Amino acid sequence: MSNRELAKQLIDQIPESKMYYIVSYLQGAAVPEETPNAETLEAMAEVQDMIESGTGEHFSGPTSDFLAMLAEG
């Protein structure tokens, strides 16, 4: 039995009062995964390089301080 067949059988066993939650979950799971575009892939590779080489800047503190720093800059 495939996972899809098992899921269909289990859905038949769920009481109607709980179907709202199942439908919401299934709607979220049914959204196709997005593939990052070339610019995003390049940015992700850049971050990975910075992590591996220990370069770049690291900020720790409240988000408000980080946003204030960006606004100054």
LOLUM-256496 format. One record per residue (C-alpha): residue number from 1; residue in three letters; x, y, z. Coordinates in steps of 0.02 Angstrom, whole numbers, plus 50000, padded with zeros to 5 digits. Each point is the difference from the previous one (the first is absolute). Example, Ala and Ser with C-alpha at 12.3 -4.5 7.8 and 13.67 -1.06 7.14 Angstrom:
BEGIN
<pt seq="1" type="Ala" px="50615" py="49775" pz="50390"/>
<pt seq="2" type="Ser" px="50069" py="50172" pz="49967"/>
//
This chain:
BEGIN
<pt seq="1" type="Met" px="50000" py="50000" pz="50000"/>
<pt seq="2" type="Ser" px="50068" py="50171" pz="49952"/>
<pt seq="3" type="Asn" px="50008" py="50147" pz="50120"/>
<pt seq="4" type="Arg" px="49865" py="50085" pz="49898"/>
<pt seq="5" type="Glu" px="49884" py="49850" pz="50018"/>
<pt seq="6" type="Leu" px="50034" py="49991" pz="50187"/>
<pt seq="7" type="Ala" px="49965" py="50186" pz="50019"/>
<pt seq="8" type="Lys" px="49834" py="49982" pz="49910"/>
<pt seq="9" type="Gln" px="49950" py="49856" pz="50114"/>
<pt seq="10" type="Leu" px="50048" py="50099" pz="50156"/>
<pt seq="11" type="Ile" px="49901" py="50151" pz="49942"/>
<pt seq="12" type="Asp" px="49845" py="49891" pz="49993"/>
<pt seq="13" type="Gln" px="50026" py="49961" pz="50186"/>
<pt seq="14" type="Ile" px="50013" py="50182" pz="50056"/>
<pt seq="15" type="Pro" px="49843" py="50072" pz="50079"/>
<pt seq="16" type="Glu" px="49919" py="50145" pz="49907"/>
<pt seq="17" type="Ser" px="50031" py="50112" pz="50151"/>
<pt seq="18" type="Lys" px="50189" py="49986" pz="49970"/>
<pt seq="19" type="Met" px="49999" py="50012" pz="49810"/>
<pt seq="20" type="Tyr" px="50026" py="50189" pz="50005"/>
<pt seq="21" type="Tyr" px="50175" py="49973" pz="50071"/>
<pt seq="22" type="Ile" px="50041" py="49863" pz="49876"/>
<pt seq="23" type="Val" px="49942" py="50104" pz="49851"/>
<pt seq="24" type="Ser" px="50103" py="50149" pz="50059"/>
<pt seq="25" type="Tyr" px="50154" py="49891" pz="50017"/>
<pt seq="26" type="Leu" px="49975" py="49920" pz="49830"/>
<pt seq="27" type="Gln" px="49978" py="50170" pz="49917"/>
<pt seq="28" type="Gly" px="50168" py="50054" pz="50071"/>
<pt seq="29" type="Ala" px="50084" py="49839" pz="49946"/>
<pt seq="30" type="Ala" px="49928" py="50012" pz="49824"/>
<pt seq="31" type="Val" px="50089" py="50165" pz="49963"/>
<pt seq="32" type="Pro" px="50140" py="49963" pz="49877"/>
<pt seq="33" type="Glu" px="50175" py="50031" pz="50063"/>
<pt seq="34" type="Glu" px="50080" py="50153" pz="49924"/>
<pt seq="35" type="Thr" px="50168" py="49987" pz="49917"/>
<pt seq="36" type="Pro" px="50117" py="50145" pz="50041"/>
<pt seq="37" type="Asn" px="50049" py="50109" pz="49853"/>
<pt seq="38" type="Ala" px="50181" py="50027" pz="49947"/>
<pt seq="39" type="Glu" px="50019" py="50159" pz="50104"/>
<pt seq="40" type="Thr" px="49939" py="49912" pz="50157"/>
<pt seq="41" type="Leu" px="50112" py="49849" pz="49969"/>
<pt seq="42" type="Glu" px="50149" py="50118" pz="49979"/>
<pt seq="43" type="Ala" px="49959" py="50089" pz="50164"/>
<pt seq="44" type="Met" px="49983" py="49833" pz="50089"/>
<pt seq="45" type="Ala" px="50169" py="49943" pz="49934"/>
<pt seq="46" type="Glu" px="50077" py="50166" pz="50056"/>
<pt seq="47" type="Val" px="49934" py="49976" pz="50176"/>
<pt seq="48" type="Gln" px="50062" py="49821" pz="50005"/>
<pt seq="49" type="Asp" px="50173" py="50060" pz="49946"/>
<pt seq="50" type="Met" px="49998" py="50131" pz="50138"/>
<pt seq="51" type="Ile" px="49952" py="49868" pz="50129"/>
<pt seq="52" type="Glu" px="50136" py="49880" pz="49943"/>
<pt seq="53" type="Ser" px="50137" py="50133" pz="49990"/>
<pt seq="54" type="Gly" px="49949" py="50097" pz="50156"/>
<pt seq="55" type="Thr" px="49985" py="50163" pz="49904"/>
<pt seq="56" type="Gly" px="49860" py="50125" pz="49999"/>
<pt seq="57" type="Glu" px="49918" py="50088" pz="50145"/>
<pt seq="58" type="His" px="49904" py="49922" pz="50143"/>
<pt seq="59" type="Phe" px="49870" py="50096" pz="50098"/>
<pt seq="60" type="Ser" px="49929" py="49948" pz="50166"/>
<pt seq="61" type="Gly" px="49872" py="50103" pz="50091"/>
<pt seq="62" type="Pro" px="49823" py="50062" pz="49981"/>
<pt seq="63" type="Thr" px="49926" py="50018" pz="49826"/>
<pt seq="64" type="Ser" px="49963" py="50182" pz="50036"/>
<pt seq="65" type="Asp" px="50187" py="50034" pz="50022"/>
<pt seq="66" type="Phe" px="50038" py="49908" pz="49839"/>
<pt seq="67" type="Leu" px="49871" py="50101" pz="49904"/>
<pt seq="68" type="Ala" px="50066" py="50162" pz="50075"/>
<pt seq="69" type="Met" px="50175" py="49951" pz="49944"/>
<pt seq="70" type="Leu" px="49937" py="49968" pz="49823"/>
<pt seq="71" type="Ala" px="49908" py="50167" pz="49997"/>
<pt seq="72" type="Glu" px="50161" py="50092" pz="50045"/>
<pt seq="73" type="Gly" px="50100" py="49915" pz="49869"/>
//
